[in-house]
């Protein structure tokens, strides 16, 4: 089973091994704090929320345009439209 990319990014270590020259010109091993994975994970989650909101709005508008209780292509309500399109934008949590 493959993990979600956000889970994978958040699971990666925060410290990356480094090798630099110290003030005496000698190699010095250490670790540096990296937050690029967390920044990327936050951005992916933000974009997913934005995408899901746009999908919800589209489904609501499609349902309203149809003007009858079975909505677009026989689907029940806006959530039914999303389900027919294979979208899970009406789910509470992922």
C-alpha positions as CSV (number, residue, x, y, z in Angstrom):
1,X,0.0,0.0,0.0
2,X,1.4,3.4,-0.9
3,X,1.3,6.3,1.5
4,X,-0.1,9.6,0.7
5,X,2.6,12.1,-0.4
6,X,1.8,14.4,2.5
7,X,2.3,11.6,5.0
8,X,5.6,10.6,3.4
9,X,6.8,14.2,3.4
10,X,5.9,14.7,7.1
11,X,7.5,11.4,8.1
12,X,11.0,12.2,6.6
13,X,13.6,13.3,9.1
14,X,14.0,17.0,9.8
15,X,17.8,16.8,10.0
16,X,20.0,16.2,7.0
17,X,23.6,15.1,7.4
18,X,26.1,17.8,6.2
19,X,29.8,18.1,5.7
20,X,31.3,21.5,5.8
21,X,34.7,23.1,6.4
22,X,35.0,24.6,9.9
23,X,36.8,27.9,10.7
24,X,40.1,26.1,10.6
25,X,39.5,24.7,7.1
26,X,38.9,21.2,8.4
27,X,35.9,19.0,7.4
28,X,33.2,19.0,10.0
29,X,30.3,16.6,10.0
30,X,27.0,17.7,11.4
31,X,23.3,18.0,10.8
32,X,21.2,20.9,9.5
33,X,17.6,21.4,10.2
34,X,15.5,21.2,7.0
35,X,11.8,22.2,6.8
36,X,11.3,21.9,3.0
37,X,9.3,18.7,3.4
38,X,7.0,20.4,5.9
39,X,6.6,23.4,3.7
40,X,5.8,21.2,0.7
41,X,3.3,19.1,2.7
42,X,1.5,22.2,4.0
43,X,1.3,23.6,0.4
44,X,-0.1,20.3,-0.9
45,X,-2.8,20.3,1.8
46,X,-3.7,23.9,1.0
47,X,-4.0,23.2,-2.7
48,X,-6.1,20.1,-2.0
49,X,-8.5,22.2,0.2
50,X,-8.7,24.8,-2.6
51,X,-9.4,22.1,-5.2
52,X,-12.1,20.5,-3.1
53,X,-13.8,23.8,-2.4
54,X,-13.9,24.5,-6.2
55,X,-15.3,21.0,-6.8
56,X,-18.0,21.5,-4.2
57,X,-19.0,24.8,-5.7
58,X,-19.2,23.2,-9.2
59,X,-21.3,20.3,-7.9
60,X,-23.7,22.7,-6.1
61,X,-24.0,24.8,-9.3
62,X,-24.6,21.8,-11.5
63,X,-27.3,20.6,-9.1
64,X,-29.0,24.1,-9.0
65,X,-29.0,24.3,-12.8
66,X,-30.7,21.0,-13.2
67,X,-33.6,22.2,-11.1
68,X,-35.0,18.9,-10.0
69,X,-34.3,16.6,-7.0
70,X,-32.2,14.1,-8.9
71,X,-29.7,16.6,-10.2
72,X,-27.1,16.0,-12.8
73,X,-27.3,12.7,-14.7
74,X,-29.7,11.2,-12.1
75,X,-27.5,12.0,-9.1
76,X,-29.1,12.9,-5.8
77,X,-27.9,16.4,-4.7
78,X,-24.5,18.0,-5.1
79,X,-22.8,15.2,-3.1
80,X,-24.3,12.7,-5.6
81,X,-22.9,14.6,-8.5
82,X,-19.4,14.5,-6.8
83,X,-19.8,10.8,-6.3
84,X,-20.7,10.2,-9.9
85,X,-17.6,12.2,-11.0
86,X,-15.4,10.2,-8.6
87,X,-14.6,13.1,-6.3
88,X,-14.6,12.9,-2.5
89,X,-14.8,16.6,-1.9
90,X,-17.8,16.3,0.4
91,X,-16.1,14.0,2.9
92,X,-15.3,15.6,6.3
93,X,-11.8,14.2,6.8
94,X,-9.4,12.3,4.6
